[in-house]
Protein backbone atom coordinates (compact mmCIF):
# COMPACT_ATOMS: atom_id res chain seq x y z
CA UNK A 1 0.00 0.00 0.00
CA UNK A 2 1.03 3.59 -0.50
CA UNK A 3 2.70 5.46 2.36
CA UNK A 4 -0.06 8.13 2.25
CA UNK A 5 -2.64 5.61 3.50
CA UNK A 6 -1.02 5.57 6.91
CA UNK A 7 -0.70 8.35 9.45
CA UNK A 8 1.86 6.39 11.51
CA UNK A 9 4.09 3.52 10.44
CA UNK A 10 6.47 1.70 12.75
CA UNK A 11 8.95 -0.72 11.17
CA UNK A 12 11.41 -3.04 12.91
CA UNK A 13 11.38 -1.00 16.12
CA UNK A 14 13.95 -2.08 18.70
CA UNK A 15 14.67 -0.46 22.06
CA UNK A 16 17.71 -1.26 24.20
CA UNK A 17 18.73 0.31 27.50
CA UNK A 18 22.15 0.55 29.09
CA UNK A 19 22.73 -1.49 32.25
CA UNK A 20 25.77 -2.34 34.35
CA UNK A 21 26.04 -5.61 32.42
CA UNK A 22 25.69 -3.99 28.98
CA UNK A 23 22.72 -3.18 26.79
CA UNK A 24 19.43 -4.96 27.49
CA UNK A 25 16.83 -5.28 24.72
CA UNK A 26 13.34 -4.35 25.92
CA UNK A 27 11.39 -4.52 22.65
CA UNK A 28 12.35 -5.93 19.25
CA UNK A 29 10.87 -6.40 15.77
CA UNK A 30 7.81 -4.26 16.53
CA UNK A 31 5.81 -3.33 13.42
CA UNK A 32 2.64 -1.25 13.65
CA UNK A 33 0.51 0.70 11.17
CA UNK A 34 -2.18 3.24 12.00
CA UNK A 35 -4.65 4.60 9.46
CA UNK A 36 -6.60 7.86 9.85
CA UNK A 37 -9.81 7.37 11.81
CA UNK A 38 -8.87 3.86 12.93
CA UNK A 39 -8.08 2.45 16.38
CA UNK A 40 -5.30 -0.09 16.90
CA UNK A 41 -5.46 -1.83 20.27
CA UNK A 42 -2.17 -2.92 21.87
CA UNK A 43 -2.62 -5.58 24.54
CA UNK A 44 -0.35 -7.74 26.65
CA UNK A 45 0.53 -8.48 30.25
CA UNK A 46 2.40 -6.15 32.57
CA UNK A 47 6.03 -5.84 31.50
CA UNK A 48 5.33 -6.95 27.93
CA UNK A 49 6.67 -3.68 26.51
CA UNK A 50 3.52 -1.68 25.72
CA UNK A 51 4.45 1.52 27.56
CA UNK A 52 8.08 1.36 26.41
CA UNK A 53 6.76 1.16 22.85
CA UNK A 54 4.60 4.25 23.35
CA UNK A 55 7.49 6.24 24.86
CA UNK A 56 9.75 5.20 22.00
CA UNK A 57 7.19 6.43 19.46
CA UNK A 58 7.10 9.79 21.23
CA UNK A 59 10.92 9.86 21.57
CA UNK A 60 10.52 10.31 25.33
CA UNK A 61 13.05 7.71 26.46
CA UNK A 62 16.34 8.94 27.93
CA UNK A 63 18.59 9.51 24.93
CA UNK A 64 21.70 9.04 27.07
CA UNK A 65 20.87 5.54 28.29
CA UNK A 66 18.63 4.08 25.57
CA UNK A 67 19.03 3.21 21.90
CA UNK A 68 16.05 3.22 19.53
CA UNK A 69 16.49 1.45 16.19
CA UNK A 70 14.09 1.11 13.29
CA UNK A 71 11.71 3.55 11.63
CA UNK A 72 8.89 5.67 13.11
CA UNK A 73 7.16 7.70 10.40
CA UNK A 74 4.46 10.25 11.14
CA UNK A 75 2.87 10.92 7.75
CA UNK A 76 6.10 11.20 5.71
CA UNK A 77 8.35 12.48 8.50
CA UNK A 78 10.86 10.21 10.24
CA UNK A 79 10.70 10.69 14.02
CA UNK A 80 13.48 8.37 15.15
CA UNK A 81 16.49 10.53 15.84
CA UNK A 82 14.61 13.80 15.35
CA UNK A 83 16.11 16.60 17.50
CA UNK A 84 14.28 17.19 20.77
CA UNK A 85 13.26 20.75 19.83
CA UNK A 86 11.48 19.40 16.74
CA UNK A 87 9.80 16.63 18.73
CA UNK A 88 8.48 19.17 21.24
CA UNK A 89 6.66 20.94 18.41
CA UNK A 90 5.04 17.67 17.31
CA UNK A 91 4.05 16.36 20.75
CA UNK A 92 0.54 17.48 21.50
CA UNK A 93 -0.18 19.09 18.16
CA UNK A 94 0.42 16.06 15.91
CA UNK A 95 1.21 13.19 18.25
CA UNK A 96 -0.48 13.23 21.68
CA UNK A 97 -0.15 11.01 24.75
CA UNK A 98 -2.86 10.30 27.30
CA UNK A 99 -0.74 8.98 30.14
CA UNK A 100 -1.44 6.02 32.40
CA UNK A 101 -0.55 8.01 35.53
CA UNK A 102 -2.15 11.46 35.24
CA UNK A 103 -0.68 12.65 38.56
CA UNK A 104 2.72 13.03 36.86
CA UNK A 105 1.38 14.97 33.87
CA UNK A 106 0.82 18.30 35.62
CA UNK A 107 3.02 20.70 37.56
CA UNK A 108 1.81 21.02 41.17
CA UNK A 109 2.62 24.76 41.35
CA UNK A 110 0.31 26.00 38.57
CA UNK A 111 -3.46 25.81 38.28
CA UNK A 112 -5.13 23.53 35.76
CA UNK A 113 -6.23 26.61 33.81
CA UNK A 114 -2.73 28.06 33.48
CA UNK A 115 -1.31 24.74 32.25
CA UNK A 116 -4.28 24.00 29.98
CA UNK A 117 -4.32 27.42 28.29
CA UNK A 118 -0.52 27.52 27.92
CA UNK A 119 -0.49 24.08 26.30
CA UNK A 120 -3.20 25.08 23.82
CA UNK A 121 -1.48 28.34 22.88
CA UNK A 122 1.88 26.59 22.43
CA UNK A 123 0.45 24.57 19.55
CA UNK A 124 -2.56 26.56 18.30
CA UNK A 125 -2.79 30.24 17.37
CA UNK A 126 -5.46 31.30 19.85
CA UNK A 127 -5.76 34.21 22.24
CA UNK A 128 -6.13 33.56 25.97
CA UNK A 129 -9.89 34.11 25.86
CA UNK A 130 -10.38 31.69 22.95
CA UNK A 131 -8.08 29.09 24.52
CA UNK A 132 -9.95 29.33 27.82
CA UNK A 133 -13.29 28.93 26.04
CA UNK A 134 -11.96 25.83 24.27
CA UNK A 135 -10.77 24.46 27.62
CA UNK A 136 -14.19 24.96 29.23
CA UNK A 137 -16.02 23.29 26.31
CA UNK A 138 -13.66 20.31 26.31
CA UNK A 139 -13.82 19.83 30.09
CA UNK A 140 -17.62 19.79 29.86
CA UNK A 141 -17.41 17.25 27.02
CA UNK A 142 -15.56 14.78 29.28
CA UNK A 143 -18.24 15.11 31.98
CA UNK A 144 -16.30 17.26 34.46
CA UNK A 145 -18.58 19.43 36.62
CA UNK A 146 -18.28 23.24 36.70
CA UNK A 147 -15.34 23.41 34.26
CA UNK A 148 -14.85 27.17 34.67
CA UNK A 149 -14.24 26.74 38.40
CA UNK A 150 -12.09 23.66 37.80
CA UNK A 151 -9.62 25.77 35.79
CA UNK A 152 -8.81 27.65 38.99
CA UNK A 153 -7.90 24.49 40.93
CA UNK A 154 -4.46 22.95 41.44
CA UNK A 155 -3.75 19.36 40.35
CA UNK A 156 -3.64 18.06 43.95
CA UNK A 157 -7.26 19.19 44.38
CA UNK A 158 -8.43 16.75 41.70
CA UNK A 159 -8.63 12.97 41.80
CA UNK A 160 -6.60 10.81 39.45
CA UNK A 161 -9.69 10.08 37.40
CA UNK A 162 -10.49 13.76 37.04
CA UNK A 163 -6.92 14.55 35.97
CA UNK A 164 -7.10 11.79 33.37
CA UNK A 165 -10.20 13.43 31.92
CA UNK A 166 -8.43 16.81 31.95
CA UNK A 167 -5.69 15.24 29.78
CA UNK A 168 -8.32 13.93 27.40
CA UNK A 169 -9.99 17.36 27.28
CA UNK A 170 -6.69 18.99 26.34
CA UNK A 171 -6.27 16.45 23.55
CA UNK A 172 -9.76 17.27 22.27
CA UNK A 173 -8.71 20.91 21.92
CA UNK A 174 -5.46 20.17 20.06
CA UNK A 175 -6.95 17.62 17.61
CA UNK A 176 -3.69 15.71 16.88
CA UNK A 177 -3.26 13.30 13.98
CA UNK A 178 -2.40 10.45 16.37
CA UNK A 179 -3.39 9.80 19.98
CA UNK A 180 -1.46 7.26 22.04
CA UNK A 181 -3.84 6.39 24.88
CA UNK A 182 -1.98 4.42 27.56
CA UNK A 183 -4.60 2.80 29.82
CA UNK A 184 -6.89 5.87 29.48
CA UNK A 185 -9.73 4.37 31.56
CA UNK A 186 -7.73 2.79 34.39
CA UNK A 187 -8.62 5.33 37.11
CA UNK A 188 -12.25 5.79 36.07
CA UNK A 189 -15.53 4.30 37.18
CA UNK A 190 -17.71 2.51 34.62
CA UNK A 191 -19.80 5.59 33.77
CA UNK A 192 -16.78 7.79 33.09
CA UNK A 193 -14.98 4.99 31.24
CA UNK A 194 -17.86 5.00 28.77
CA UNK A 195 -17.67 8.80 28.50
CA UNK A 196 -13.95 8.70 27.69
CA UNK A 197 -14.41 5.97 25.10
CA UNK A 198 -17.20 7.97 23.46
CA UNK A 199 -14.98 11.05 23.25
CA UNK A 200 -12.11 9.05 21.72
CA UNK A 201 -14.57 7.56 19.24
CA UNK A 202 -15.80 11.07 18.43
CA UNK A 203 -12.23 12.22 17.78
CA UNK A 204 -11.59 9.47 15.29
CA UNK A 205 -14.93 9.91 13.52
CA UNK A 206 -15.07 13.71 13.34
CA UNK A 207 -11.38 14.54 12.90
CA UNK A 208 -9.93 11.35 11.41
CA UNK A 209 -7.63 10.88 14.40
CA UNK A 210 -5.71 7.62 14.50
CA UNK A 211 -5.57 6.06 17.98
CA UNK A 212 -3.13 3.59 19.51
CA UNK A 213 -5.14 2.24 22.44
CA UNK A 214 -3.00 0.50 25.06
CA UNK A 215 -5.02 -1.41 27.63
CA UNK A 216 -5.16 -4.44 29.89
CA UNK A 217 -8.94 -4.25 29.65
CA UNK A 218 -10.07 -6.46 26.80
CA UNK A 219 -13.58 -5.07 27.17
CA UNK A 220 -12.26 -1.60 26.33
CA UNK A 221 -10.37 -3.03 23.36
CA UNK A 222 -13.47 -4.86 22.12
CA UNK A 223 -15.52 -1.65 22.46
CA UNK A 224 -13.28 0.69 20.48
CA UNK A 225 -10.51 -1.06 18.53
CA UNK A 226 -10.65 -1.95 14.84
CA UNK A 227 -7.48 -4.06 14.89
CA UNK A 228 -5.50 -5.55 17.78
CA UNK A 229 -1.79 -6.25 18.23
CA UNK A 230 -0.78 -8.65 21.01
CA UNK A 231 2.58 -8.07 22.70
CA UNK A 232 4.56 -10.63 24.68
CA UNK A 233 8.14 -10.29 25.97
CA UNK A 234 8.73 -7.16 23.89
CA UNK A 235 7.50 -8.62 20.58
CA UNK A 236 4.25 -8.50 18.62
CA UNK A 237 3.08 -12.11 18.48
CA UNK A 238 -0.25 -11.61 16.71
CA UNK A 239 -2.09 -8.86 14.83
CA UNK A 240 -5.65 -9.27 13.61
CA UNK A 241 -9.02 -7.62 13.07
CA UNK A 242 -10.69 -7.26 16.48
CA UNK A 243 -13.52 -9.71 15.68
CA UNK A 244 -11.14 -12.25 14.20
CA UNK A 245 -8.82 -12.03 17.20
CA UNK A 246 -11.58 -12.52 19.77
CA UNK A 247 -13.33 -15.27 17.81
CA UNK A 248 -10.34 -17.11 16.34
CA UNK A 249 -7.09 -16.28 18.20
CA UNK A 250 -4.10 -17.94 16.54
CA UNK A 251 -1.28 -17.53 19.06
CA UNK A 252 -1.25 -19.48 22.31
CA UNK A 253 -0.52 -16.32 24.34
CA UNK A 254 -3.55 -14.58 22.82
CA UNK A 255 -5.72 -17.53 23.81
CA UNK A 256 -4.33 -17.32 27.36
CA UNK A 257 -5.18 -13.60 27.58
CA UNK A 258 -8.72 -14.19 26.35
CA UNK A 259 -9.22 -17.13 28.72
CA UNK A 260 -8.08 -15.00 31.68
CA UNK A 261 -10.58 -12.17 31.12
CA UNK A 262 -13.49 -12.02 33.59
CA UNK A 263 -16.86 -12.96 32.18
CA UNK A 264 -19.97 -10.98 33.09
CA UNK A 265 -22.59 -13.06 34.86
CA UNK A 266 -26.01 -11.56 34.06
CA UNK A 267 -28.96 -11.78 36.40
CA UNK A 268 -31.79 -14.07 35.19
CA UNK A 269 -34.16 -11.12 35.82
CA UNK A 270 -32.39 -9.24 33.00
CA UNK A 271 -33.11 -12.07 30.61
CA UNK A 272 -29.44 -12.20 29.58
CA UNK A 273 -29.64 -8.73 28.03
CA UNK A 274 -27.48 -5.66 28.73
N, C-alpha and C positions, 0 to 999 in steps of 0.2 A: 504493500500500500504506500501511497505517497506520504511524505513527511507531514504535509499540511493537514492531514486528517487527525493528527494527534496534537494535543496541547502540551503534553509531557511524555517524553520517552526516556526510559532508563535502560541502559544496555551494559551487561557484564559488570554491574556495580560490585565493588569489593572494598571493604573497610577493615583496616588493621590499626591496632593501637600499640604504642610502645610500652613495654613492661620491663622489669628488671631482668627477665630471662630472654628478652628480644621482642620482636613484633608478634602480636597475637591477632589472628584473623577472627573478626566478629561476624561479618556477613560476606558472602561470596556468590558470584554468578547470579545476581539478582537482576531480573529483567521485568520491567513493568511498562504498560502503555495506558495512558489516559486520554480519552476523547472528550471533546467539549460536551457538556450536559450529561455526562455519564458518571456513575459512581463505581469505583473499584474498591471492594472490601479487602482488607489485609488482616488475616486472622492467624492465630498461633498462640501457644502457651507463653507464660512469662519467661523472659530470657531468650525467646526465639529470634530476636533481632528486629522487631517491628519498629520500636522507637528509634533505635540506632539508624535504621533505614530512613526514617523521616528526617532526622537531624542531618544525615548526609545529604539528602535532597536539598535541604535548606542551607547547606554549607555552614552549619552551626557547631560542628565538632571542633575541638581544639586543633588548630592547624600545626601546633608545635609537637603534639604527641600522637597525632593520627594521620593515616595516609588513606586517601580516597582514590580508587582507580575505577576506570570505566567512564561511561558517558551519561550525562544528565542534561537533556535538552528541553528547554522551555520554549515552545514554538520552534524557532530556528536557532536559538541562542544557547551555546554551551555554558552550563553553570559550573561544572567541575573545574576548579582552579581560578574561577573569576575573582578578581580583587574584592576585598571585603567592602570597600566603599560602593562598588557597583551592586553587590549583593544586598546591601542595606536599602538601596533604592527599589529593588525588586520585592523584598520581603514586605508583605502587607499589601502592596499595590497590585502585584502580579501573582505572588506565591505566598499564601497566608497559612499560618499555623494556629489551630485551636488546641491548646496544650492540655495534657492530661492533669497537670497540677496547676490550677489557676492561681493559687496563692503566690506562686513565684513569678507571675506574669506582670505584676504591678508594683510600682515603687510605693513603699509605705508612707512616704513623706508628702505625697501629692494627692489631691482629691481625684476621684474617678473622672470628674468633669475635665480637670486640667489635662490628665493623661489621654482621655478619649479625644478631646478637641485637638490637642497637639498632634496626636497620631493621624487624625484625619487630614489636618492641614499640611502635614509632612508629605503626603502622597497625593492630595487632591487640592486643586486651586479653589478654596472656599474661604470666605471671611469667617470670623469667629461666630457671628450670629447664625450664618448658614450651617456651619459645622455643628454648633450646639443644637440646632433644630433637627439635623440629621441624627444626632446622638439620641435625642429624646424620642424620635419616631422609632428608631431601631430598638431601643430599650423596651418600648411598649410592645413592639412586635415579638419580643422573646418573653413576654408575659411577666415583666418586672413592674411592680407597683410604683406609682408616683415617680416616674423617671426623672422629672425635673429636680425633685428633692434628692434623688439618689446621686445625681451628678455632684452634689455638694458633700458627699460622704467620702471617708477614707476607706481603703481596701479592708482594713481590719474590722470595719463595721459591717461588712457583708459576709455571708456564709460562702463556703467554697462553691456551692451550687449556683449562687447568685453571681459570683465572679466569673464562673464558666459561661453564664449567659451574657455577661457584659462583653466577654471576648467574642462571642458569636455576634453580638450586636455591632461591635466594631467592624467585624468582617463584612456584615451586611452593608455597612456604609461604604466600604472600600471596593467592594465588588471585584475581587481578584479573579484571574483566569483559573487558578488552581487553589483549592483549599485542602490542606492536610489536617484532618480531624483525628487527633490522637485520643481515643477514649472520650469523646465529647459528652457522653451521657452518664459517666461513671458516678458523679456526685449528685445526680438528680433523682427526684422521685419519679414515679411512673408518669404522672400527668405532665411534668416538665420535660421528661425524656421525649414524649410524643411531640411537644411544642418545638423542641430543638430539631427533631427529625423533620418536622414539617417545614421549618425555616430553611434547613439545608436543601430539602427537596424543592422549595420555592426558588432558591438561588440557582440551582442547576436548570430548572425549567425556564425561568424568566431571563436569566443572564447567561445561560450556557456554561456555567461554571463546572469545571471538572473537579471531582472530589475523591481523594484517597481517604477512605474511612477505615481507621484502625480500631479494632474492638475485640474484646474477649467475648462480648455478648452476641451470640449467634442470632438471637432474635432481632437485634438492631441491624445486623448484616442482612438478614432475610427481608427486613422491612424496606431497606433503602438501596442496597447494592444491586448493580446490574451484573457485574462479574465479581469473582472472588479469587484471591491468591492466598494459598496456605503456606505459611512459613514454619520451618522446623530447623533448629540448629543453624540459623543464619542463611538458610537456602530456601528458595521457593520450590516446594515439592509438588504442587498441583495448582493449576489455574483453569477455571471453568466458568461458564454461565451459572448464575446463582441457582437457578432451578435444577440444572444438571448436576451441580455439585451436591446439593442437598438430597436429590433423589438417587443419584448414581455416583457416589464418591469413588474415585479410582485408587487413591493412595491409602495405605493402611493407616497413616497418621490422621488423615482427614476423617476416616471412619471412626477412629478413636475419639476425635474431637466431637463429632456429631453424636456418638453414643454417650458422651459425658454430659451433654447439655440437659438441664432439667426440663421435664415435660409438665405441662400445665394440666392439672387434674380438674376438670369442670364439674360443677355441681349438677346432679341429675335434674334439679329444679330448673336449670338453665337450658335443659334439653340439648346439651352439647354444643350450644351456640354462644359465640362471643358477641 
